[in-house]
């Protein structure tokens, strides 16, 4: 692959030649866009990622990877690299910050939260995509596109035009791709706003801790936690909803701290300052022809429970192999449409649980009474487990039709001969795990790997896994298996 030349070098004469350079153009090089690019490159899809920012964000916001995202990173051999830069924290206290430990015996080998500086995860995922062969062009803003039966023509600021077979908008909440596509983004605008940042503090640590504990007895949206080196991560409700495009000032933080805590704790020297609202919106459609949406371009919600980045990365894992199959020519007719039918309901559930959490964080008497009741109910293991599996996405089950409870769910990592199951999924292919040693993937061996292991810790004779680790079939009959191989992996090559 050759890199596109700069706008100054472009001419109308060479546009036609370069139009055929890419199979997929991705707008946005955040975690969702970078992860999608990497997933496509596992299948030798020619990918260009356009990022309007010239440099990655420099502010050090901490984000958390939940259990399901950790599992996906383990499948692609990325987890060890991430662990080097992150801090493990116990799973639990996710839902509306209700302080309950995680239930015992969670069905995952990765039952913890991994806190990472966002610039680190952004960099590692971008490096991963580039190492696999994706091209990333920074300082390139998409300003328009047109699609036809054969592909999409993308226009950049400055007039340069590029051509691809598909375009995916991973360009955030204010997605240019979504707006130009004309896809509705219904939901609720922000009703409340919160300031967040990392600042140095002059007040003694003991004084800060005592005051914060007092405030959090009634105001769970307030947070003032030590980050190390005299720096605190500050989360404080704002007085009014402002333009989120305008960053808050240090004086804004001081005013709100004085209003809520009676002191500004001597905050100074901010590392970064931002604001977020509780706007909740979901795109009507994730696909229109050859243009698709993923991540915040498709859904936004309050950060309560820390689900946003995880939801976008999981979109990328669901979409990547399906879009690659379409490009490579073996996708069953309806495969790409299952991206919307599977991920849209998942986002709906995330939006609903964040709505519920925001209500439970209210200081009003009614929501506080409901919060106390739910706190009691979470002492029941089933309730606590259900809410944690919802937040961490390990409870997601796609609708693959009638079948055993495991059908449509993700397969947890288990010991298999010569290693671990997830190690076998690093190429982004399907996998047949066969305890009977009687079945075969036959003419699908170019898309599906095979492991005969009668000793595998599996309560089923055989399972067929999709590249995203979800169980697509359970059984022991070859013809039934062939039918499901055709459903998910197209026609047999043999």
Buried (B, 14 or more C-beta within 10 A) or exposed (E): EEEBEEEEEBEEEEBEEBBEBBBBBBBBBBBBBBBBBBBBBBBEBBBBBBBBEEEBEEBBBBBBBBBBBBBBBBBBBBBEBBBEBBEEEEBBBBBBBBEBEBBEEBEBBBBBBBBBBBBBBBBBBBBBBBEBBBBBBBEBBBBEBEBEEEBBBBBBEEEBBBBBBBBBBBBBBEBBBBEBBEBEBEBEEBEBBBBBBBBBBEBEEEEBBEBBEEBBEEBBBBBBEEBEEEBBBBBBBBEEBBEBEEBBEBEBBBBBBEEBBEBBBBBEEBBBBBBBBBBBBBBBBBBBEBBBBBBBBBBBBBBBBBBBBBBBBBBBBBBBBBBBBBBBEBBBEEBBEBBBEBBBEBBEEBBEBBBBBBBBBBEEEEBBEBBEEBBEEBEEEEBBBBBBBBBBBBBBBBEBEEEEEBBBBBBBBBEBEEEBBBEBBEEBBBBBBBBEEEBBBBBBBEBBBBBBBEEBEBEBBBBBBBBBBBBBBBBBEBEEBBEBBBBBBBEBEE
